[in-house]
Amino acid sequence: MPFVTKLASVIAVAAVVAPLALSTAPLNAAGGDAVIKARIDLMRKDVLDNWKPIKAYAKSGKGTPADVSRHAKALGSAAKKIPALFPKGTGRGDYPDKVTRALPEIWKDWKGFEKATQGLVDQSAKLAKIADGGDKDAIVKQIGMTGKIGCGGCHKPFRGAKVKK
């Protein structure tokens, strides 16, 4: 095979492989510690900070249906980002229990994990729609379902117990 043909073959392979390698480069460069920190930040800032006012509305009537709708929409947007923050190799077994609560079941049942996170997306959207209608009883009922299906659907099978640091 002439040198020019070999060179063209190498360039063609590199053109296919390089974009694939670059697409995972930020994750690999950041390392598992950074990914774990990013998902903890997402859960605390984007998920929990939106869940708290929703829960307060259900428990004590604090806020308005418009507040619930706004927070439910933000919660659903955050939930869409969850799977990307769980690359293989960033759970318990790979990291100490004090560092992450992500159980190996996530990667053993990835489709189930994706379905659970989609449950939070779907329940949050349903909550926002119901909140837009303003019926307090219906809103409170849907908040319960969002917690049960949306949060519990992931936390029960895929999140380990908290370990004191």
Salt bridges, closest charged atoms under 4 A:
ASP41 OD2 - LYS37 NZ 2.82
ASP67 OD1 - ARG70 NH2 3.29
ASP97 OD1 - ARG92 NE 3.54
ASP132 OD2 - LYS73 NZ 3.90
